[in-house]
Amino acid sequence: MDRPACRLPDEGCPTEKVRQVLRRRKESDFPWESGRLFGYVYHAGDTVRQVALEAMRHYLSENALNPAAFPSVLQMEQELIAMTAHLLHAPEPVGVCTSGGTESILLAMLSAREKARTERALPNGSGRVIVPHTVHPAFDKAAHVLDLELVKVPTAADGRACPERMAEAVDEHTIMVAASAPCWPWGLIDPIEAIGRLARQHDLYFHVDACVGGMFLPFAPHRDQLPAWDFRVEGVSSISVDLHKYGYAPKGLSVLLYRERALRRHQYFTTADWPGGLFATPALAGTRSAAIIAGGWAVMQHLGRQGYERLTASVMAATDRLRRALERTGKLQVIGEPDMSIVAVTSDAVDLFELADELALRGWVVGRQQHPASLHFILNPLHVPVINHFAEDLEAALRRLLHPPAGKKMRHMATRLSARLFGKLPAPVQDRLFHWAQRYVKATPGGRQAPMYGMMGALKANKQVEKVLSDYLDRMFAIDCAPCGKM
Ligand SMILES: Cc1ncc(COP(=O)(O)O)c(C=O)c1O
């Protein structure tokens, strides 16, 4: 990749030049169309992409901030909320469109906090939110921003939230419980009915995070065998559903649904004393892209229920094939009984991060997780034609790990030993070594990351790892400029 240009060019570039530069730069991105990337991209095919693009072109300049000026944008937004609410059996179509799962979760927690503050005179900084430890970090971020305390409770032996442990954690400062349908790390739906009973018993706000499952589970061939997880469960106050995941909408679109209007009012922001005029927004952002709303709306209209059912059935069939391939190895164990197209595996026979590196050398990018160390697979329609090929490469990668050539064996041992020693070094030395490891990862084709994960695993305190992560972000945005304005 070329170095970033640090100045606005004095003279504008012709369109063709801009196009060329973009095309050239994109060559450094991962070719996700190959289906070799697990995560980040949800692709329903080129026709669906064209439908979204065309709708977005029509609405590139319009702003969802002003529904009076752009009533057609408001209508699409209302229909996105209504369609999603209907799928999730909401008693009425009440919700709001947001920029993604993180914003939806943050707004649900804001509503819970404001409800508690108005109804229970909750002192500032005292609200507690009880969740299983598998919930998405968006909950941690929201708790941080909203000055709430997030209490994480271990899951049960089956990997799902444990309602009894959650009940034990409830005290007089608790305002909310939350759970996932399903959780991202292991693809397991938490016992929503039991947590709903807990919420009703203690009069708590209950949010279900269906960011990843909300546009998949209602269409899954096995949907009738799943335990209830949506608004049919009494006690559920709100549900987040990301349209930019399995809704196949452009990135930047999620819906937060509420059981009743009164709950939604807690998240509104209004002010009447600004010299710029009266101001009211339903969600966090001010200006909002009408293009993304239009793109998402067009995709949902185009696919319809049958389109989503077709896509979901094919992704589930590929997931079943993947699961059988993982289990067939005899070296990998699937975590729990996954409910949809997410599968995670642990192993006591191989180093999983070395396995991920071996797969990367063969062109596959899989998720790496911790507590326990596991590999993460999330499938979308792009994986359907390539999953058998993945299974062959997985076998080859495992063979290589279990019977490495002499030099490689030494290198694996050295990696493990250095990770252990790394944990005992003083923090400044760890910092330098970590910096070096990151450069090494960047420079290695296929992205060998096992040494870096080994180092992270050797750090004892979470705070130390978090500092390393902040340093990483700092370095990522340390801009090394190209000579003036050169593209
Ligand atoms: C279950 C779950 N919740 C929340 C989120 C956060 O969504 P976003 O990345 O759109 O903010 C994700 C993202 O993967 C998720 O899987």
The ligand as an ORCA input file, in Angstrom:
! r2SCAN-3c Opt
* xyz 0 1
  C     -24.293    -10.153     18.821
  C     -23.711     -8.844     18.395
  N     -24.043     -7.715     19.042
  C     -23.544     -6.526     18.694
  C     -22.666     -6.389     17.663
  C     -22.094     -5.030     17.305
  O     -22.539     -4.618     16.049
  P     -21.812     -3.450     15.198
  O     -20.460     -3.964     14.838
  O     -22.736     -3.279     14.043
  O     -21.759     -2.254     16.060
  C     -22.272     -7.534     16.962
  C     -21.301     -7.457     15.862
  O     -20.826     -8.434     15.354
  C     -22.816     -8.788     17.328
  O     -22.480     -9.929     16.701
*
